[in-house]
Amino acid sequence: MNSLTPKGRNDRHVFDYSKITEQIIIGSDLCKGGVCLIHGEEFRKLGVSLEINLSRENNELPPKDMEIGYVWLPVTDGYAPSQEQLEMGTCLLDTAINMGKKVFVHCKNGHGRSPTLVAAYLMKYAGMSMEDAEKLISEKRPETHIEESQREALGEFMKRLRD
């Protein structure tokens, strides 16, 4: 895990992230809503081209001068993304990855909602089982804790993939 304290913040927030694959990074939010002025600096360092934000609490837009895609799929903390959000998010991840892009997926802390979406992607496009996807993510990001409701959503997603 990599971390830093964003400039100009005094609320003890630490931006942290973990590289899950060469093209997928899971992390915490950078700011607390609005236009985040540190997106550009950090995303340029990481080579990020697409940001997927699953935090209902904060819709933090990258600055307009950044050439980065931004998608907000709002999910309440502790809950699972809907099946539609999982489908849309996995398709967006796959499209970006097939274009050779790096994707930053986050919620507030990067512990539940964002790992759930990335697990769904690994299940759908890498052919992993739910257990193997969660294991890979947990190995790369040990602070991951997917809630039972999120596991249930992944189980339903896997069932829909088989049908």
N, C-alpha and C positions, 0 to 999 in steps of 0.2 A: 504494500500500500504506500502511496505517496500522499503527502499532505502539505498544506501551507495555510497561513492565515491571510485572507484577502486584505489588501491595502484599504484603508479608510473604514474598516469595521472595528467596532469596539465591543461586540457582543459575544466574544469568545468563540465565534463560529470558525470552524476549520474546514476548509475545502479539501476533501480527500478523494482519491480515485484509485482504481485497480484495473489493470489491463487484463481482460478475460481472454481475448484472442488478439491477434495482431491488429484487428480492425474494430473491436468492440471494447469500450472502456465504460465501466460502471463507476459512478461517483455520487457525491453529495451535491446539493445545490451550491452554486457559486455565491449567490447574493440572497436577498430577501425580497424578491419581487421587483417589478419595474424594469428599467433598462440597466443591465449589469455592466459596469465599465471594465471589469476584469476579464470578461469572456474572451475578448480579442487576444489579450496577452497570453492567457493560459491555453486557449484552444490553438493558437498559432504554434506554441511550443509542442503541443501534443499532435498536431496535424489533423485536428478534428474538422470535418466538413458538414456534419449533421448533428444536431442536438435534439434528443427526444426527452421531454420533461414530463414525468408522471406525477408531479406534485400538484395537488389541487390547491395547496396553501399558497404557492408562489408561482406566478406566471412571469418568469424573468426573461425578458427578451434580450438577445445579443444586440450590441450597438449596430446602427444602420450601416456603418462603414465596413462591417464584416461581411464577407461573402460566405455565409454559412446558412444552411437550411435549419429551420426551427419548427418543431412540432410539439404541441401541447396536448397530451392525453390525460386530462385531470382525473386523478384517483385519490380518494380520501385515505389518509394514513391508516395503516392497519387493515385495509381492505384490498381486494384483488381487482386488477383491471377487468373490465367486462370482456366477454368473448369477442365482441366487435373491436374493442381496443387491442386485444391480443392479436387478432387477425390483422388489423391495420398496422400495428407496430412491428409485427414480424415481417410483413410485406415491405414496409419502409426500410427496415434493417437490411433485408435481402437485396433490395434494389440498390441501396447505397454501397453495400459490400461488393456486389457484382460490378459496380462502377469503380472499384478500387478505393473507396472512401473510408475514412475512420468515423465512427459514430460514438458520441458520448451520451449514455443513457443514465438518467438520474431521477431521483425523487428527493425528498428532503435530506435523508442520510445515506441513501443508496444501500439500504439493508433489506428491504422487502419488496416494494413495488417494482423497482427497476430490475432486480435479479429475477423476479417473476417473468417479466417481459423477455429478458435475455434467455431464460430457461425455455420459454415457449419457442423462441427463435431456434435454439439448438435442437429442440425436439422436432420442429417442422422441417428445418433445412439441413441439419447435420445428422438427422436420423437417430438422435440420442433418446434414451428412455428418460422419463422424468427424473428418476433417481440419479442417473449418470450426469444429466445436465446440472442438477442441483449440486452434485458432488464437485464437478469441475468449477462451478462458480464459487463454491465455498472454499475450495483449495486456493483460488486466486484472490478471493475477498473473504477472509475468515469471519469478519463481522456480519456476514449475511445471516439473516434469520427470516426465512420465508414462513409466514403465518399459515395456520391450518386452512383458513379461507382461501389463501393464495394457492396452496397445494390442491385444494378442491377445484379451483378454477383451472389449474394446469391439467388435472385429471380429466376434466370436461373437455379441455382443448385437445388433449390426446385422443379422447373418444371421438371427437368431431373429425380429427385427422384420419382416423381409421374408417369412418363411415363414408 
